[in-house]
Structures are given as structure tokens and as C-alpha cells.
Amino acid sequence: MVKEETMKLIMAEYFERNKIKAVPISGAGPDFLEGGKAIEVKGSEADFGKAMNQYCDYLLTGKYKDLAIALPVDLLDSKGLASLSIICMIAWNTGYKRIDTYLVAERGDWYYLRKLDGSSILGEVLGRVSSNLEQKKEEPAKMAEIAKKELKQIDSALRAALVELVTEKPDMTLTKVSYVPAARTTGQ
């Protein structure tokens, strides 16, 4: 689980490393602004349905010229991935452009961040799940059992594929110790 405060610290570090002039915003509205682009950050504890409503508001009001979102992979399940894909396609088809999506995965003592086009994530993840099944190369009856098990546990299979997607070619890696708010304030 990656708390929202930790996600904001990770994103601030990413912006600094990449010389992106994203300004943190306090109060109502997006978490960062970068030249008219709203950048909304969520943590694992967020209500993804409410987040989707917020993204739609940003898209429809015209107050921001672009939208980017940052999420930990454990916030996304099959419904969330489908919703994200749909909102990204709507944004593209209505001329809003693409929604940059920053995904953060945890593995061991590290955070991995990868920037993706939100509309491509679902296809890539489904391709990985399918590929993982194909690599097992079992006889047909055994494959049917594996597929049934995967379908029953589709959210965990999708999240595992998301972690793979992010950690395979991350745009940034950070040690957890450096970016856990409690560790920063207590000096641990």
C-alpha cells in the first residue's frame, strides 16, 4: 500500500529529476499544476470511483488544458482498469488529448514509477496475463483448470501483470526508506 502523501513525495521527486516544473497545490483541485496541466495523485486508500468522477470534472470543465494522473497499481482492479481505459479513450476521442498515467509499484524495498498512456494500459496488461498463461504450456485439460483459477482471481492476476509492466522498464526507482513520510520525519 502506498499512501497518498508518499505518492506525492514520489511524484515531486520524479518531477525534480526530470526538470518538470510541476507546482504542488494545496486545497481543492489537483495536487500539482504544470503549465495548465492538472496532475492528480491518489494513494492506495483512495476510492477509485470518486477519483474517476474527479477526472471527469477536470476533463469537462475546461479549466485545465491537460490531465495527468498518478496511482499505485494496487488501487486498480479489473473494474478500475476498464474505467481508466474508457475515460482515456473518451478524452482522446473528444480532443482532450491523452491522459498521462504514472503508475507506482512496490517490490521489496523499492518503489518503481512508470509513465504510460492511460489508454494503452488495459491492453498491455491483458496481453501479459494471456502471455503468462501461454508460457505455462500445459496440456489442454490442465490449461483449462489454470484459466479457471486465473479467472477467479482476475484482479490479482491483473495487478501482478501491472507490477510486471511497471517494474520491467521503470522511468524511476526509489528506495522505500527514503520516501515513507514516517521515516523522513523520524530519521529512520
C-alpha positions as CSV (number, residue, x, y, z in Angstrom):
1,M,0.0,0.0,0.0
2,V,1.3,3.4,-0.9
3,K,-0.3,6.3,1.0
4,E,-1.3,9.4,-0.9
5,E,1.3,11.5,0.9
6,T,4.0,9.1,-0.2
7,M,2.7,9.2,-3.7
8,K,3.0,13.0,-3.7
9,L,6.6,12.7,-2.5
10,I,7.4,10.2,-5.2
11,M,5.9,12.4,-7.9
12,A,7.7,15.5,-6.6
13,E,11.0,13.6,-6.8
14,Y,10.1,12.4,-10.4
15,F,9.4,16.0,-11.4
16,E,12.6,17.3,-9.9
17,R,14.7,14.6,-11.5
18,N,13.2,15.2,-14.9
19,K,13.2,19.0,-14.6
20,I,9.4,19.2,-14.9
21,K,8.1,22.4,-13.4
22,A,5.1,20.9,-11.6
23,V,4.0,23.1,-8.7
24,P,2.3,21.5,-5.7
25,I,-1.1,22.9,-4.9
26,S,-2.8,22.8,-1.5
27,G,-6.6,22.8,-1.0
28,A,-9.2,21.9,-3.5
29,G,-8.2,21.0,-7.1
30,P,-5.3,19.0,-8.5
31,D,-2.3,18.1,-6.4
32,F,0.2,19.6,-8.9
33,L,-0.1,22.1,-11.8
34,E,2.3,22.1,-14.7
35,G,1.6,24.9,-17.1
36,G,-2.1,24.4,-17.2
37,K,-2.0,20.6,-16.8
38,A,-3.8,19.2,-13.8
39,I,-1.9,16.4,-12.1
40,E,-4.0,14.4,-9.7
41,V,-2.3,12.0,-7.3
42,K,-4.1,9.2,-5.4
43,G,-2.9,6.7,-2.8
44,S,-3.9,3.0,-2.3
45,E,-6.6,4.1,0.2
46,A,-8.5,6.2,-2.4
47,D,-12.0,5.5,-3.6
48,F,-11.4,4.9,-7.3
49,G,-15.0,5.6,-8.2
50,K,-14.7,9.1,-6.7
51,A,-11.4,9.6,-8.4
52,M,-13.0,8.8,-11.8
53,N,-15.7,11.4,-11.1
54,Q,-12.9,13.9,-10.3
55,Y,-11.1,13.1,-13.5
56,C,-14.3,13.6,-15.5
57,D,-14.8,17.0,-13.8
58,Y,-11.3,18.1,-14.8
59,L,-12.0,16.9,-18.4
60,L,-15.3,18.6,-18.7
61,T,-14.8,22.0,-17.0
62,G,-12.1,23.2,-19.4
63,K,-10.3,24.8,-16.5
64,Y,-7.2,22.7,-17.2
65,K,-5.7,22.2,-20.7
66,D,-4.5,18.6,-19.9
67,L,-4.8,16.0,-17.2
68,A,-2.3,13.5,-15.8
69,I,-2.9,11.1,-13.0
70,A,-0.6,9.2,-10.6
71,L,-1.8,5.9,-9.0
72,P,-0.3,3.0,-7.1
73,V,-1.0,-0.3,-9.0
74,D,-2.8,-1.8,-6.0
75,L,-5.6,0.8,-6.4
76,L,-6.5,-0.7,-9.8
77,D,-8.7,-3.8,-10.1
78,S,-10.4,-5.1,-13.3
79,K,-13.3,-2.5,-13.0
80,G,-10.8,0.3,-12.3
81,L,-8.6,-0.7,-15.3
82,A,-11.6,-0.8,-17.6
83,S,-12.9,2.6,-16.3
84,L,-9.4,4.1,-16.7
85,S,-9.2,2.8,-20.3
86,I,-12.7,4.2,-21.1
87,I,-12.0,7.7,-19.7
88,C,-8.7,7.8,-21.6
89,M,-10.4,6.8,-24.8
90,I,-13.1,9.4,-24.3
91,A,-10.5,12.1,-23.6
92,W,-8.6,11.2,-26.8
93,N,-11.8,11.0,-28.9
94,T,-13.1,14.3,-27.7
95,G,-9.9,16.1,-28.5
96,Y,-8.7,16.4,-24.9
97,K,-5.5,14.5,-25.8
98,R,-4.0,11.6,-23.9
99,I,-4.0,11.2,-20.2
100,D,-0.5,10.6,-19.0
101,T,-0.8,7.9,-16.2
102,Y,2.0,7.5,-13.7
103,L,1.9,4.0,-12.1
104,V,3.8,3.2,-9.0
105,A,4.5,-0.4,-8.0
106,E,6.2,-1.7,-4.8
107,R,8.6,-4.6,-5.0
108,G,10.8,-5.4,-2.0
109,D,12.4,-2.3,-0.6
110,W,11.8,-0.3,-3.8
111,Y,9.2,1.9,-5.5
112,Y,9.1,1.8,-9.3
113,L,7.4,4.5,-11.3
114,R,6.5,4.3,-15.0
115,K,4.7,6.9,-17.1
116,L,2.3,5.4,-19.6
117,D,-0.5,6.5,-21.9
118,G,-3.6,5.5,-19.8
119,S,-5.5,4.2,-22.9
120,S,-2.8,1.6,-23.5
121,I,-2.5,0.1,-20.0
122,L,-5.5,-2.3,-20.2
123,G,-4.4,-3.8,-23.5
124,E,-0.8,-4.3,-22.3
125,V,-2.0,-5.9,-19.0
126,L,-4.4,-8.3,-20.7
127,G,-1.6,-9.2,-23.1
128,R,0.7,-10.0,-20.2
129,V,-2.0,-12.1,-18.4
130,S,-2.5,-14.1,-21.7
131,S,1.2,-14.5,-22.2
132,N,1.7,-15.7,-18.7
133,L,-0.9,-18.4,-19.3
134,E,0.7,-19.4,-22.6
135,Q,4.1,-19.7,-21.0
136,K,2.8,-22.5,-18.7
137,K,2.4,-24.7,-21.8
138,E,0.3,-27.4,-20.2
139,E,-1.9,-30.0,-21.8
140,P,-5.4,-28.6,-22.7
141,A,-7.2,-30.0,-19.7
142,K,-4.6,-28.6,-17.3
143,M,-4.7,-25.2,-19.1
144,A,-8.5,-25.1,-18.6
145,E,-8.0,-25.5,-14.9
146,I,-5.3,-22.9,-14.8
147,A,-7.5,-20.5,-16.8
148,K,-10.5,-21.1,-14.4
149,K,-8.3,-20.3,-11.4
150,E,-6.9,-17.2,-13.1
151,L,-10.5,-16.0,-13.9
152,K,-11.5,-16.5,-10.3
153,Q,-8.5,-14.4,-9.2
154,I,-8.5,-12.0,-12.1
155,D,-7.9,-8.9,-10.0
156,S,-4.7,-10.4,-8.5
157,A,-3.6,-11.6,-12.0
158,L,-4.2,-8.1,-13.4
159,R,-2.3,-6.5,-10.5
160,A,0.6,-8.9,-10.9
161,A,0.7,-8.0,-14.6
162,L,0.6,-4.3,-13.7
163,V,3.5,-4.7,-11.3
164,E,5.4,-6.5,-14.1
165,L,4.6,-3.7,-16.6
166,V,5.9,-1.0,-14.3
167,T,9.0,-2.8,-12.8
168,E,10.2,-4.1,-16.2
169,K,11.1,-0.7,-17.6
170,P,10.6,1.9,-14.9
171,D,11.2,5.6,-15.5
172,M,12.4,5.9,-11.9
173,T,13.2,3.7,-8.9
174,L,13.4,4.9,-5.3
175,T,14.2,3.1,-2.0
176,K,11.1,2.9,0.2
177,V,13.0,4.1,3.2
178,S,13.6,7.5,1.5
179,Y,10.0,8.1,0.6
180,V,8.0,6.8,3.6
181,P,6.8,10.0,5.4
182,A,7.3,8.5,8.9
183,A,10.9,7.5,8.0
184,R,11.6,11.0,6.8
185,T,10.3,12.7,10.0
186,T,11.8,10.3,12.5
187,G,15.2,10.0,10.7
188,Q,14.9,6.2,10.2
